[in-house]
Amino acid sequence: MAIIDPTARRRLLRRGLRFEYATLVWNVVGVFVLAVAAVAASSVALAGFGLDSLVEIGASAVVIWELTDTEAGRAHRALRCIGWSFFVIAAYIAVQASYLLAVGDHPRHTYLGITWTAASFAVMLVLAYGKVATGKVLDNAVLRTEGRVTLVDAYLAAAVLVGLVLNAGAGWWWADPAAGYVIVFYGIKEGRGAFNEARAH
């Protein structure tokens, strides 16, 4: 890895922090938007996406904590926190998807939910790319790993969006929980990766 001069490092750290603050603001707003949409549509999927936003808020807070204080051992603890956040996301979605398929719950249509999940998919992809790219240049495992948390958030937004659209357009209520299992697999995979990174620190 190329040596980064102190000025460039400070600039990259500020960039990483801007990505994290943007993620925090987006998800804080999203928690309220998704709560309104979930209640209006009786959608467990949207409620689950709102809980995922809370996990993402926590992960971003962990990275801000790590980027602003390089005390020894913080990277290890931060990576473990991020790893647990992946497992929380995967566990909740697994339970939620299984419940929806078992009871055959049919959520109502929600254009607010469709609009927000579509926007979240695009925004989270951009933020994930920025975090991972900045983390690679900085050689910062915490920022890279949290970028993958944000990528999971984007994939979850896409899965929920597909389910909402298919439910609204074709009446396929089961599409949403079925798509959620893809996120369960990815979340477990990345959670293990975060713990492996933590052991390396």
N, C-alpha and C positions, 0 to 999 in steps of 0.2 A: 504494500500500500504506500502511495506517495505521502511524503511528509507535508502537513498543512501548516502554514505559518500562523501565528497567533491571531492576526487580524482576520484572516480568512476563516479561521475556526470560530471566532466570535460572530462573524457574519452568518455562518452556517447554523450556529446555535440559535441565533435570533430567528432565522428562517424556520428551523424546526419548531421553535416555540410558537411562531405565528400559525403554523399548521395545526398545532395542538389547541391553541386558543380558538381558532376557527371551528375546529371539531367540537369543542366544548359549547360554543355559542349555538351552533347548528342543532346539537342534540338537546340542549336545554329547551330551545324553542320547540323541537320535535316532540319532546315528552308531553307538552301541553296540547299540541296539534293532534297527536296520535290519541291522547286520552279522549278528546272531543269526538274524533272520528270513530274510535272503538266503541264508545258508548252509543253514539247515534246509529251505528250499524250492527251492534251486538256482535262485534268481531273479536274473537279470541286471538286471531292472527295479528291484528293491529295492536291489541293490548300487549302481545308478546314482543312485537317490534318496539313498542314503547319501553318495555323492560330492557330490551337489548340496548336501547339508547342510554338508559341509566348505566349499564355496564360499560358502554363506550365512554361515558362521562368519567367514570371512575378510572378507566385505563388512561385517558388523557391526563387526568390529574396526577396519576403516578408518573407519567413521563415528564410532565412539567416539573414535578418534584425532583426527578433524577437529573434533568438537564440544568436545573438551577443550583444544584449542590452535588458536587462530585465526591462526597465523602465515601471512603472505602466501604464496600459492602452494599451500597445503595443499588448498584446495577443488579446484583444478585437478587435482592429483595424485590426490586421493581419487576424483573423478569418473571419471578414466581407469582407476583400479583397478576400480571398479564396472563400467565398460563392459567391461573384459576379463573380469570374472566372468560377465557375461551370455553372452559369446561362448564361454567355457569350457563353461558349462551347455549351450548350443545344440549345440556341436560334439560333446560326449560323447553327448548324447541322440540325435543324428543317427546317429552310428556305432553306438550300442547298438541303436536301433530297426531299422536296416538289417541288422545282424548277426542279430538275433532272427528277422526275417522271412525272411532268406536260409537259415538253418540249420533253421528250424522247431523251435526249442528250446521244449519244453513244461515250464514250471515247475510244481512241486507247489503244492497249496493251502496258504495260510498265514493263519490267523486273526489271528496276532500282526501280520503285515504289514497286513492289512485294518484292524485296530483302530488301529494307529499312523498309517497314512496318512489315515484318516478324521479322527482327532484333529488331525493336522498341518494338514489342509485348513482346519478351523475356526480353529485357533489362528493360523495364518499370515494368514488373512483379517483377523482382528481387529488383529494387529500391523501389517499393511500399511496398513490404514486409519488407525491411530493415527499411524504415521510420516509418511504423506503429509499428513494434516491438520495435524500439528504443524509439519512442514517448510514448508507453505504459509504459516502464520501467522508463522513465523520468517523467511520468505523464504530458506530454507536449501536450496539445490539438492541438496546431498549427501544430506541426510536424505530429501528427496522421492524422489530417484533410488533410494536403497537401499530405500525403501518399495516401489518397483516391483520390485526384486529379490525382496523377500519375497512380493509378489503372484505372481511367476513361480513361486516355491517352492510357493505354495498351489495354483496351476494344475497344477503337476507332481504334487503329492500327489493331486489329483483325478484326473488322467490315470492314474496308477499304480493308484489305488483302483478306478477303473472296470475297468481291465484285470484286476486281481486278482479282483474280484467276478464279472466275466463268465467268467473262467477257472474259478473255483470253481463257479459256478452253471450255466453253459452249455457249459463246455469250449472256449470261444473263446480259445485261447491267443494268437492274433494281435492281439487287441483292445488289449493293453497297448502293444506297439511302435507300432501304428498311431496311437494317441492321442498318443504322444510327439512326433509330427511337428508337432502344434499348438504344443507348447512350443518347438520349434526355431524356428518362425516368430516367435513372440512374443519369444523371447530375442534373436534377431538384431535385431528392431525396437527393443527397449529398449536393447540395447547401442549401437546407432547414436545413440539419443537421449541416452545418457550421454556419449558423445564430443562430441555437439553442445553439451551443457551445459558440458563441460570447455573447449571452444573459446571459449565466452562468458565464461569466467573467466580 
